[in-house]
């Protein structure tokens, strides 16, 4: 027994000594480390201080040299360090040197504009062909994508319970080539291509997407919990988790049936889609995929999402949720009201909630420096992932050119302003009419009117300058009007910039 005790004591002493040694090694030999967003071929934001940060040994001095300027920092007692270098104009390539116990040199760094491309599958949708993937004219578009002044960064889809300090990277910063663009966000690339041609500055695009995800997963817990109207988000989460054991059993059964069908050479059965509970976690994607990027200066955000918030229970609060998310990102980036440009959901045939969801999306236009690319004419009634990503990217680029860069151009299709009674009809007024309204491919279609009973009937619609007059023989006293109010509407109102009008519904000021 005594011998055993002595051995145990010796073993304990050795373990303690080993633990002290192991713990001391990182401190003695700690190397300067950078977040994964810093790499060769990166783009840093022009005209804003260049923020560089990372980890080192506690109290270690770290120096950063960029464009002839050197700044020093001393790591705090947890090893964190941070420096800011002076703003500069677009240009490059430059090198960036970081020195501490070791040295890091980043090559081919450009200074230009950095855009976050985020959202769900239609922003994630890549250039190259795959299952339900591949843009229009795919081979030619990819072959032409030799754009050395466009740089691409692809963030790994991940979720976290708390804000991370570093994002996982699926593909590090790369020069835009046919090889690097093939699996990159098609909307992100077409946006960057159009923007770079008009602005003539380097463009960096960060593909920060996860298909099939909800807006609340991209919003911080701070923002969600501070808004009482968003409390249903947590009730939906509770319901999803309560049902998860049954869902998992169902998915196991479905997989067995799929495998059995394959083995028997029979058609593979189709089953309802099940959301990924990890990717639907409130704040989960914000924590893992957005929070780590917020110290990095950007020009703005492009966003394509909403499909997964189309549940009838979720639609009524989407407008408030979406505005909260935008303001949340702006608060955490601490750059003021940077441009936030988003895509209104296109025409599709999912059910009855998409008209209401499109209406909810337009609420975000009340926020400063927001812009909406209307895509009601470039969807696919049979495919939730339409292949025309060129027009979507180009319309987002128009919004960026006007909102971010101040070009005096029309960047939006007609947006409803107000409706007034006029005789036996209604007059509808719009913003973003350009030099005038027009109908495309025939007479004006897509308008309906209703009386006090709110029963809608197709309307005869006539363009009158920047307004539209609507009436119906079936409605003696119309008080309400709507346009494009269907999941896959037949509507054709445009302005002279060839941009489609956004669907809407409204009641006349003097309607009862």
C-alpha positions as a Python dict, from the first residue, in 0.01 Angstrom:
ca = {
    (1, 'X'): (0, 0, 0),
    (2, 'X'): (282, 236, 89),
    (3, 'X'): (454, 149, -237),
    (4, 'X'): (137, 219, -430),
    (5, 'X'): (94, 552, -255),
    (6, 'X'): (452, 649, -339),
    (7, 'X'): (400, 555, -701),
    (8, 'X'): (77, 751, -713),
    (9, 'X'): (247, 1053, -563),
    (10, 'X'): (532, 1026, -810),
    (11, 'X'): (288, 991, -1097),
    (12, 'X'): (95, 1296, -979),
    (13, 'X'): (414, 1500, -949),
    (14, 'X'): (518, 1405, -1300),
    (15, 'X'): (174, 1487, -1441),
    (16, 'X'): (178, 1829, -1277),
    (17, 'X'): (528, 1897, -1408),
    (18, 'X'): (426, 1784, -1756),
    (19, 'X'): (116, 2004, -1748),
    (20, 'X'): (326, 2305, -1646),
    (21, 'X'): (569, 2232, -1928),
    (22, 'X'): (296, 2189, -2188),
    (23, 'X'): (124, 2508, -2077),
    (24, 'X'): (449, 2699, -2088),
    (25, 'X'): (540, 2595, -2441),
    (26, 'X'): (277, 2806, -2622),
    (27, 'X'): (375, 3106, -2414),
    (28, 'X'): (744, 3068, -2481),
    (29, 'X'): (709, 2976, -2848),
    (30, 'X'): (378, 3139, -2936),
    (31, 'X'): (371, 3254, -3295),
    (32, 'X'): (187, 3553, -3428),
    (33, 'X'): (-135, 3431, -3589),
    (34, 'X'): (-386, 3602, -3816),
    (35, 'X'): (-754, 3526, -3869),
    (36, 'X'): (-823, 3320, -4179),
    (37, 'X'): (-964, 3623, -4363),
    (38, 'X'): (-606, 3750, -4402),
    (39, 'X'): (-426, 3573, -4687),
    (40, 'X'): (-243, 3623, -5015),
    (41, 'X'): (-456, 3780, -5292),
    (42, 'X'): (-689, 3950, -5043),
    (43, 'X'): (-863, 4284, -5090),
    (44, 'X'): (-872, 4543, -4813),
    (45, 'X'): (-1123, 4825, -4811),
    (46, 'X'): (-1014, 5155, -4960),
    (47, 'X'): (-1068, 5492, -4788),
    (48, 'X'): (-1110, 5332, -4444),
    (49, 'X'): (-850, 5248, -4177),
    (50, 'X'): (-694, 4907, -4243),
    (51, 'X'): (-761, 4695, -3936),
    (52, 'X'): (-523, 4405, -3876),
    (53, 'X'): (-555, 4185, -3569),
    (54, 'X'): (-468, 3842, -3436),
    (55, 'X'): (-305, 3644, -3157),
    (56, 'X'): (45, 3625, -3013),
    (57, 'X'): (213, 3551, -2681),
    (58, 'X'): (84, 3770, -2400),
    (59, 'X'): (272, 4103, -2388),
    (60, 'X'): (447, 4029, -2717),
    (61, 'X'): (512, 4326, -2945),
    (62, 'X'): (373, 4284, -3295),
    (63, 'X'): (443, 4512, -3589),
    (64, 'X'): (245, 4544, -3912),
    (65, 'X'): (385, 4712, -4224),
    (66, 'X'): (166, 4800, -4521),
    (67, 'X'): (217, 5059, -4799),
    (68, 'X'): (525, 5196, -4627),
    (69, 'X'): (356, 5248, -4290),
    (70, 'X'): (438, 5050, -3976),
    (71, 'X'): (224, 5026, -3665),
    (72, 'X'): (306, 4838, -3345),
    (73, 'X'): (85, 4672, -3087),
    (74, 'X'): (144, 4485, -2763),
    (75, 'X'): (-63, 4173, -2713),
    (76, 'X'): (-281, 4181, -2402),
    (77, 'X'): (-263, 3922, -2125),
    (78, 'X'): (-477, 3685, -2333),
    (79, 'X'): (-259, 3723, -2640),
    (80, 'X'): (-490, 3948, -2841),
    (81, 'X'): (-347, 4233, -3049),
    (82, 'X'): (-483, 4485, -3297),
    (83, 'X'): (-353, 4771, -3511),
    (84, 'X'): (-507, 5025, -3747),
    (85, 'X'): (-320, 5162, -4046),
    (86, 'X'): (-406, 5478, -4238),
    (87, 'X'): (-674, 5472, -4507),
    (88, 'X'): (-559, 5470, -4868),
    (89, 'X'): (-684, 5487, -5223),
    (90, 'X'): (-752, 5188, -5445),
    (91, 'X'): (-444, 5021, -5587),
    (92, 'X'): (-190, 4748, -5552),
    (93, 'X'): (-65, 4487, -5551),
    (94, 'X'): (107, 4540, -5217),
    (95, 'X'): (265, 4316, -4959),
    (96, 'X'): (173, 4317, -4590),
    (97, 'X'): (431, 4214, -4331),
    (98, 'X'): (353, 4107, -3974),
    (99, 'X'): (641, 4057, -3732),
    (100, 'X'): (651, 3919, -3379),
    (101, 'X'): (823, 3604, -3262),
    (102, 'X'): (782, 3499, -3625),
    (103, 'X'): (721, 3679, -3953),
    (104, 'X'): (425, 3656, -4191),
    (105, 'X'): (422, 3813, -4537),
    (106, 'X'): (102, 3840, -4737),
    (107, 'X'): (155, 3887, -5108),
    (108, 'X'): (-55, 4036, -5388),
    (109, 'X'): (-281, 4241, -5160),
    (110, 'X'): (-514, 4480, -5343),
    (111, 'X'): (-692, 4786, -5206),
    (112, 'X'): (-1044, 4832, -5335),
    (113, 'X'): (-1400, 4757, -5228),
    (114, 'X'): (-1503, 4454, -5026),
    (115, 'X'): (-1859, 4321, -5050),
    (116, 'X'): (-2022, 4049, -4840),
    (117, 'X'): (-2248, 3821, -5048),
    (118, 'X'): (-2477, 3644, -4803),
    (119, 'X'): (-2807, 3463, -4768),
    (120, 'X'): (-2935, 3120, -4863),
    (121, 'X'): (-2925, 2894, -5167),
    (122, 'X'): (-2995, 3145, -5444),
    (123, 'X'): (-2693, 3349, -5332),
    (124, 'X'): (-2496, 3028, -5271),
    (125, 'X'): (-2592, 2900, -5621),
    (126, 'X'): (-2259, 2843, -5802),
    (127, 'X'): (-2155, 2914, -6157),
    (128, 'X'): (-2084, 2551, -6249),
    (129, 'X'): (-2329, 2275, -6324),
    (130, 'X'): (-2433, 2037, -6048),
    (131, 'X'): (-2753, 1905, -5901),
    (132, 'X'): (-3010, 2171, -5986),
    (133, 'X'): (-2723, 2412, -6045),
    (134, 'X'): (-2546, 2597, -6324),
    (135, 'X'): (-2619, 2944, -6462),
    (136, 'X'): (-2751, 3030, -6807),
    (137, 'X'): (-2476, 3009, -7069),
    (138, 'X'): (-2261, 2847, -6805),
    (139, 'X'): (-1960, 2731, -7009),
    (140, 'X'): (-1909, 3062, -7186),
    (141, 'X'): (-1957, 3264, -6866),
    (142, 'X'): (-1701, 3057, -6677),
    (143, 'X'): (-1451, 3059, -6964),
    (144, 'X'): (-1467, 3440, -6974),
    (145, 'X'): (-1414, 3483, -6599),
    (146, 'X'): (-1050, 3590, -6614),
    (147, 'X'): (-1076, 3895, -6391),
    (148, 'X'): (-748, 3957, -6205),
    (149, 'X'): (-887, 4261, -6020),
    (150, 'X'): (-1173, 4058, -5873),
    (151, 'X'): (-1083, 3845, -5574),
    (152, 'X'): (-1296, 3571, -5418),
    (153, 'X'): (-1319, 3434, -5063),
    (154, 'X'): (-1551, 3146, -4969),
    (155, 'X'): (-1655, 3102, -4604),
    (156, 'X'): (-1734, 2752, -4474),
    (157, 'X'): (-2096, 2707, -4361),
    (158, 'X'): (-2090, 2662, -3984),
    (159, 'X'): (-2307, 2733, -3681),
    (160, 'X'): (-2206, 2825, -3327),
    (161, 'X'): (-2372, 2890, -2991),
    (162, 'X'): (-2152, 3193, -2932),
    (163, 'X'): (-1969, 3454, -3146),
    (164, 'X'): (-1646, 3318, -3288),
    (165, 'X'): (-1334, 3523, -3345),
    (166, 'X'): (-1232, 3343, -3665),
    (167, 'X'): (-1441, 3213, -3952),
    (168, 'X'): (-1373, 2878, -4114),
    (169, 'X'): (-1267, 2923, -4474),
    (170, 'X'): (-1369, 2678, -4746),
    (171, 'X'): (-1156, 2843, -5016),
    (172, 'X'): (-902, 3113, -4930),
    (173, 'X'): (-876, 3441, -5121),
    (174, 'X'): (-810, 3369, -5487),
    (175, 'X'): (-777, 3563, -5810),
    (176, 'X'): (-1095, 3529, -6017),
    (177, 'X'): (-1028, 3273, -6291),
    (178, 'X'): (-1244, 3011, -6462),
    (179, 'X'): (-1116, 2756, -6211),
    (180, 'X'): (-1175, 2963, -5898),
    (181, 'X'): (-1515, 3100, -6002),
    (182, 'X'): (-1676, 2767, -6095),
    (183, 'X'): (-1802, 2687, -5745),
    (184, 'X'): (-1837, 3048, -5632),
    (185, 'X'): (-2162, 3241, -5586),
    (186, 'X'): (-2293, 3325, -5934),
    (187, 'X'): (-2479, 3634, -5813),
    (188, 'X'): (-2168, 3744, -5625),
    (189, 'X'): (-1951, 3706, -5934),
    (190, 'X'): (-2190, 3878, -6178),
    (191, 'X'): (-2236, 4163, -5929),
    (192, 'X'): (-1860, 4205, -5895),
    (193, 'X'): (-1803, 4183, -6270),
    (194, 'X'): (-2053, 4458, -6349),
    (195, 'X'): (-1936, 4675, -6061),
    (196, 'X'): (-1567, 4642, -6143),
    (197, 'X'): (-1627, 4739, -6505),
    (198, 'X'): (-1803, 5060, -6403),
    (199, 'X'): (-1593, 5157, -6101),
    (200, 'X'): (-1253, 5041, -6225),
    (201, 'X'): (-1131, 4946, -5878),
    (202, 'X'): (-1042, 4606, -5734),
    (203, 'X'): (-1345, 4423, -5597),
    (204, 'X'): (-1332, 4158, -5326),
    (205, 'X'): (-1637, 3936, -5276),
    (206, 'X'): (-1683, 3719, -4968),
    (207, 'X'): (-1924, 3429, -5032),
    (208, 'X'): (-2083, 3390, -4688),
    (209, 'X'): (-2388, 3173, -4757),
    (210, 'X'): (-2577, 2865, -4640),
    (211, 'X'): (-2868, 2724, -4838),
    (212, 'X'): (-3205, 2662, -4675),
    (213, 'X'): (-3151, 2899, -4382),
    (214, 'X'): (-3373, 3147, -4200),
    (215, 'X'): (-3304, 3515, -4131),
    (216, 'X'): (-3307, 3469, -3753),
    (217, 'X'): (-3004, 3239, -3780),
    (218, 'X'): (-2812, 3531, -3934),
    (219, 'X'): (-2909, 3775, -3657),
    (220, 'X'): (-2734, 3808, -3319),
    (221, 'X'): (-2903, 3702, -2997),
    (222, 'X'): (-2858, 4056, -2868),
    (223, 'X'): (-3072, 4194, -3148),
    (224, 'X'): (-3332, 3916, -3144),
    (225, 'X'): (-3385, 3929, -2769),
    (226, 'X'): (-3407, 4310, -2763),
    (227, 'X'): (-3713, 4314, -2988),
    (228, 'X'): (-4030, 4181, -2823),
    (229, 'X'): (-4204, 4141, -3159),
    (230, 'X'): (-3945, 3879, -3255),
    (231, 'X'): (-4014, 3645, -2962),
    (232, 'X'): (-4198, 3399, -3192),
    (233, 'X'): (-3851, 3310, -3327),
    (234, 'X'): (-3773, 3134, -3001),
    (235, 'X'): (-4111, 2960, -2992),
    (236, 'X'): (-4046, 2823, -3342),
    (237, 'X'): (-3706, 2702, -3226),
    (238, 'X'): (-3861, 2524, -2929),
    (239, 'X'): (-4114, 2355, -3156),
    (240, 'X'): (-3845, 2245, -3400),
    (241, 'X'): (-3637, 2092, -3122),
    (242, 'X'): (-3938, 1924, -2960),
    (243, 'X'): (-4018, 1758, -3291),
    (244, 'X'): (-3657, 1667, -3370),
    (245, 'X'): (-3659, 1309, -3227),
    (246, 'X'): (-3956, 1220, -3446),
    (247, 'X'): (-3805, 1400, -3744),
    (248, 'X'): (-3480, 1207, -3708),
    (249, 'X'): (-3667, 876, -3703),
    (250, 'X'): (-3862, 985, -4009),
    (251, 'X'): (-3543, 1079, -4193),
    (252, 'X'): (-3388, 742, -4105),
    (253, 'X'): (-3693, 563, -4244),
    (254, 'X'): (-3686, 775, -4560),
    (255, 'X'): (-3317, 699, -4614),
    (256, 'X'): (-3385, 327, -4581),
    (257, 'X'): (-3660, 353, -4843),
    (258, 'X'): (-3428, 543, -5076),
    (259, 'X'): (-3155, 283, -5042),
    (260, 'X'): (-3404, 0, -5094),
    (261, 'X'): (-3535, 164, -5412),
    (262, 'X'): (-3183, 207, -5547),
    (263, 'X'): (-3095, -154, -5469),
    (264, 'X'): (-3408, -273, -5649),
    (265, 'X'): (-3345, -50, -5949),
    (266, 'X'): (-3668, 138, -5886),
    (267, 'X'): (-3730, 515, -5900),
    (268, 'X'): (-3603, 690, -5588),
    (269, 'X'): (-3897, 817, -5381),
    (270, 'X'): (-3919, 1187, -5295),
    (271, 'X'): (-3986, 1311, -4945),
    (272, 'X'): (-4057, 1652, -4788),
    (273, 'X'): (-3752, 1866, -4717),
    (274, 'X'): (-3643, 1882, -4352),
    (275, 'X'): (-3464, 2191, -4218),
    (276, 'X'): (-3119, 2145, -4069),
    (277, 'X'): (-3173, 2223, -3699),
    (278, 'X'): (-2813, 2341, -3664),
    (279, 'X'): (-2840, 2594, -3947),
    (280, 'X'): (-3179, 2717, -3821),
    (281, 'X'): (-3051, 2797, -3472),
    (282, 'X'): (-3128, 3162, -3383),
    (283, 'X'): (-2798, 3355, -3410),
    (284, 'X'): (-2607, 3038, -3500),
    (285, 'X'): (-2488, 3156, -3840),
    (286, 'X'): (-2432, 3510, -3721),
    (287, 'X'): (-2201, 3371, -3452),
    (288, 'X'): (-1994, 3151, -3681),
    (289, 'X'): (-2006, 3327, -4018),
    (290, 'X'): (-2073, 3698, -3960),
    (291, 'X'): (-1930, 3792, -3619),
    (292, 'X'): (-1572, 3690, -3714),
    (293, 'X'): (-1584, 3925, -4015),
    (294, 'X'): (-1717, 4235, -3841),
    (295, 'X'): (-1371, 4375, -3750),
    (296, 'X'): (-1284, 4369, -4125),
    (297, 'X'): (-1381, 4688, -4311),
    (298, 'X'): (-1625, 4646, -4600),
    (299, 'X'): (-1805, 4857, -4860),
    (300, 'X'): (-2140, 4686, -4820),
    (301, 'X'): (-2357, 4373, -4836),
    (302, 'X'): (-2561, 4199, -5103),
    (303, 'X'): (-2828, 3961, -4975),
    (304, 'X'): (-3059, 3699, -5129),
    (305, 'X'): (-3279, 3518, -4879),
    (306, 'X'): (-3638, 3481, -4767),
    (307, 'X'): (-3745, 3148, -4912),
    (308, 'X'): (-3700, 2967, -4580),
    (309, 'X'): (-3907, 3226, -4394),
    (310, 'X'): (-4208, 3157, -4616),
    (311, 'X'): (-4404, 2962, -4356),
    (312, 'X'): (-4742, 3131, -4292),
    (313, 'X'): (-4649, 3183, -3926),
    (314, 'X'): (-4316, 3342, -4015),
    (315, 'X'): (-4418, 3577, -4296),
    (316, 'X'): (-4599, 3842, -4083),
    (317, 'X'): (-4285, 3928, -3886),
    (318, 'X'): (-4030, 3892, -4165),
    (319, 'X'): (-4024, 4266, -4235),
    (320, 'X'): (-3934, 4345, -3875),
    (321, 'X'): (-3690, 4055, -3857),
    (322, 'X'): (-3514, 4158, -4177),
    (323, 'X'): (-3481, 4521, -4070),
    (324, 'X'): (-3350, 4407, -3732),
    (325, 'X'): (-3087, 4190, -3902),
    (326, 'X'): (-2968, 4475, -4124),
    (327, 'X'): (-2940, 4716, -3832),
    (328, 'X'): (-2771, 4444, -3625),
    (329, 'X'): (-2499, 4392, -3885),
    (330, 'X'): (-2445, 4765, -3916),
    (331, 'X'): (-2416, 4801, -3539),
    (332, 'X'): (-2157, 4526, -3512),
    (333, 'X'): (-1950, 4645, -3807),
    (334, 'X'): (-1958, 4995, -3657),
    (335, 'X'): (-1917, 5162, -3998),
    (336, 'X'): (-2247, 5345, -4001),
    (337, 'X'): (-2526, 5273, -4248),
    (338, 'X'): (-2321, 5092, -4512),
    (339, 'X'): (-2510, 4992, -4830),
    (340, 'X'): (-2728, 4684, -4786),
    (341, 'X'): (-2871, 4564, -5117),
    (342, 'X'): (-3110, 4271, -5141),
    (343, 'X'): (-3306, 4064, -5392),
    (344, 'X'): (-3683, 4048, -5377),
    (345, 'X'): (-3802, 3691, -5425),
    (346, 'X'): (-3866, 3599, -5790),
    (347, 'X'): (-4165, 3438, -5954),
    (348, 'X'): (-4210, 3075, -5851),
    (349, 'X'): (-4501, 2847, -5769),
    (350, 'X'): (-4466, 2751, -5402),
    (351, 'X'): (-4803, 2842, -5259),
    (352, 'X'): (-4979, 3148, -5128),
    (353, 'X'): (-4722, 3318, -4900),
    (354, 'X'): (-4467, 3460, -5144),
    (355, 'X'): (-4669, 3770, -5237),
    (356, 'X'): (-4692, 3859, -4867),
    (357, 'X'): (-4323, 3783, -4818),
    (358, 'X'): (-4222, 4010, -5107),
    (359, 'X'): (-4429, 4283, -4944),
    (360, 'X'): (-4248, 4223, -4615),
    (361, 'X'): (-3913, 4252, -4792),
    (362, 'X'): (-3998, 4600, -4921),
    (363, 'X'): (-4021, 4726, -4561),
    (364, 'X'): (-3643, 4727, -4546),
    (365, 'X'): (-3639, 5011, -4800),
    (366, 'X'): (-3737, 5240, -4512),
    (367, 'X'): (-3381, 5201, -4383),
    (368, 'X'): (-3112, 5435, -4511),
    (369, 'X'): (-2885, 5311, -4792),
    (370, 'X'): (-3088, 5003, -4878),
    (371, 'X'): (-3177, 4896, -5229),
    (372, 'X'): (-3391, 4616, -5371),
    (373, 'X'): (-3335, 4425, -5694),
    (374, 'X'): (-3678, 4317, -5820),
    (375, 'X'): (-3659, 3973, -5984),
    (376, 'X'): (-4027, 3901, -6049),
    (377, 'X'): (-3951, 3854, -6420),
    (378, 'X'): (-3639, 3634, -6407),
    (379, 'X'): (-3752, 3343, -6191),
    (380, 'X'): (-3854, 2992, -6295),
    (381, 'X'): (-4206, 2873, -6208),
    (382, 'X'): (-4078, 2515, -6187),
    (383, 'X'): (-3747, 2571, -6010),
    (384, 'X'): (-3683, 2755, -5685),
    (385, 'X'): (-3327, 2808, -5812),
    (386, 'X'): (-3364, 3005, -6136),
    (387, 'X'): (-3058, 2998, -6360),
    (388, 'X'): (-3070, 3363, -6464),
    (389, 'X'): (-2825, 3500, -6211),
    (390, 'X'): (-2684, 3752, -6460),
    (391, 'X'): (-2982, 3987, -6439),
    (392, 'X'): (-2993, 3955, -6061),
    (393, 'X'): (-2624, 4043, -6028),
    (394, 'X'): (-2659, 4330, -6275),
    (395, 'X'): (-2958, 4479, -6089),
    (396, 'X'): (-2773, 4460, -5759),
    (397, 'X'): (-2478, 4630, -5926),
    (398, 'X'): (-2707, 4910, -6049),
    (399, 'X'): (-2821, 4965, -5691),
    (400, 'X'): (-2460, 4971, -5572),
    (401, 'X'): (-2358, 5218, -5840),
    (402, 'X'): (-2633, 5456, -5730),
    (403, 'X'): (-2636, 5405, -5352),
    (404, 'X'): (-2272, 5324, -5275),
    (405, 'X'): (-2102, 5522, -5550),
    (406, 'X'): (-2343, 5806, -5618),
    (407, 'X'): (-2389, 5755, -5990),
    (408, 'X'): (-2691, 5952, -6121),
    (409, 'X'): (-2866, 5647, -6268),
    (410, 'X'): (-3203, 5480, -6228),
    (411, 'X'): (-3135, 5166, -6027),
    (412, 'X'): (-3478, 5035, -5926),
    (413, 'X'): (-3797, 4933, -6096),
    (414, 'X'): (-4115, 5126, -6010),
    (415, 'X'): (-4197, 5112, -5638),
    (416, 'X'): (-4551, 5183, -5518),
    (417, 'X'): (-4592, 5524, -5352),
    (418, 'X'): (-4966, 5583, -5307),
    (419, 'X'): (-5309, 5527, -5459),
    (420, 'X'): (-5593, 5780, -5486),
    (421, 'X'): (-5955, 5754, -5599),
    (422, 'X'): (-6040, 5906, -5935),
    (423, 'X'): (-6389, 5878, -6080),
    (424, 'X'): (-6485, 5511, -6104),
    (425, 'X'): (-6125, 5401, -6078),
    (426, 'X'): (-5799, 5448, -5894),
    (427, 'X'): (-5475, 5625, -5981),
    (428, 'X'): (-5156, 5452, -5868),
    (429, 'X'): (-4843, 5659, -5811),
    (430, 'X'): (-4488, 5524, -5818),
    (431, 'X'): (-4134, 5616, -5729),
    (432, 'X'): (-3849, 5518, -5962),
    (433, 'X'): (-4047, 5582, -6278),
    (434, 'X'): (-3742, 5712, -6468),
    (435, 'X'): (-3858, 5908, -6770),
    (436, 'X'): (-4184, 5717, -6778),
    (437, 'X'): (-4361, 5386, -6733),
    (438, 'X'): (-4410, 5123, -6998),
    (439, 'X'): (-4566, 4781, -7046),
    (440, 'X'): (-4351, 4502, -7184),
    (441, 'X'): (-4479, 4247, -7434),
    (442, 'X'): (-4830, 4373, -7487),
    (443, 'X'): (-5096, 4558, -7295),
    (444, 'X'): (-5047, 4628, -6926),
    (445, 'X'): (-5127, 4323, -6713),
    (446, 'X'): (-5117, 4222, -6349),
    (447, 'X'): (-5344, 4482, -6184),
    (448, 'X'): (-5654, 4394, -5981),
    (449, 'X'): (-5901, 4613, -5792),
    (450, 'X'): (-6146, 4548, -5509),
    (451, 'X'): (-6434, 4726, -5343),
    (452, 'X'): (-6509, 4750, -4974),
    (453, 'X'): (-6567, 4372, -4965),
    (454, 'X'): (-6201, 4318, -5065),
    (455, 'X'): (-6296, 4079, -5346),
    (456, 'X'): (-6043, 4137, -5621),
    (457, 'X'): (-6116, 4139, -5994),
    (458, 'X'): (-5881, 4184, -6292),
    (459, 'X'): (-5850, 4550, -6379),
    (460, 'X'): (-5812, 4744, -6698),
    (461, 'X'): (-5487, 4936, -6651),
    (462, 'X'): (-5360, 5235, -6849),
    (463, 'X'): (-5029, 5414, -6814),
    (464, 'X'): (-5059, 5791, -6770),
    (465, 'X'): (-4713, 5943, -6742),
    (466, 'X'): (-4563, 5821, -6416),
    (467, 'X'): (-4894, 5681, -6290),
    (468, 'X'): (-5133, 5398, -6375),
    (469, 'X'): (-5512, 5431, -6393),
    (470, 'X'): (-5701, 5114, -6299),
    (471, 'X'): (-6070, 5023, -6304),
    (472, 'X'): (-6302, 4726, -6351),
    (473, 'X'): (-6658, 4691, -6470),
    (474, 'X'): (-6702, 4436, -6189),
    (475, 'X'): (-6616, 4690, -5916),
    (476, 'X'): (-6836, 5001, -5908),
    (477, 'X'): (-6644, 5176, -5630),
    (478, 'X'): (-6287, 5044, -5608),
    (479, 'X'): (-6099, 5117, -5287),
    (480, 'X'): (-5805, 4877, -5311),
    (481, 'X'): (-5556, 4775, -5577),
    (482, 'X'): (-5287, 4515, -5609),
    (483, 'X'): (-5029, 4428, -5871),
    (484, 'X'): (-4839, 4105, -5938),
    (485, 'X'): (-5011, 3953, -5637),
    (486, 'X'): (-4942, 3586, -5701),
    (487, 'X'): (-4658, 3345, -5649),
    (488, 'X'): (-4597, 3337, -6024),
    (489, 'X'): (-4778, 3646, -6154),
    (490, 'X'): (-4839, 3759, -6510),
    (491, 'X'): (-4731, 4122, -6479),
    (492, 'X'): (-4539, 4351, -6712),
    (493, 'X'): (-4499, 4705, -6576),
    (494, 'X'): (-4149, 4852, -6625),
    (495, 'X'): (-3977, 5189, -6628),
    (496, 'X'): (-3771, 5315, -6919),
    (497, 'X'): (-3456, 5167, -6761),
    (498, 'X'): (-3608, 4822, -6837),
    (499, 'X'): (-3649, 4746, -6467),
    (500, 'X'): (-3967, 4569, -6349),
    (501, 'X'): (-4211, 4709, -6096),
    (502, 'X'): (-4230, 4552, -5753),
    (503, 'X'): (-4556, 4372, -5667),
    (504, 'X'): (-4770, 4547, -5406),
    (505, 'X'): (-5116, 4580, -5253),
    (506, 'X'): (-5267, 4903, -5117),
    (507, 'X'): (-5583, 5084, -5019),
    (508, 'X'): (-5675, 5430, -5146),
    (509, 'X'): (-5639, 5715, -4898),
    (510, 'X'): (-6009, 5787, -4918),
    (511, 'X'): (-6115, 5423, -4941),
    (512, 'X'): (-6344, 5274, -4676),
}
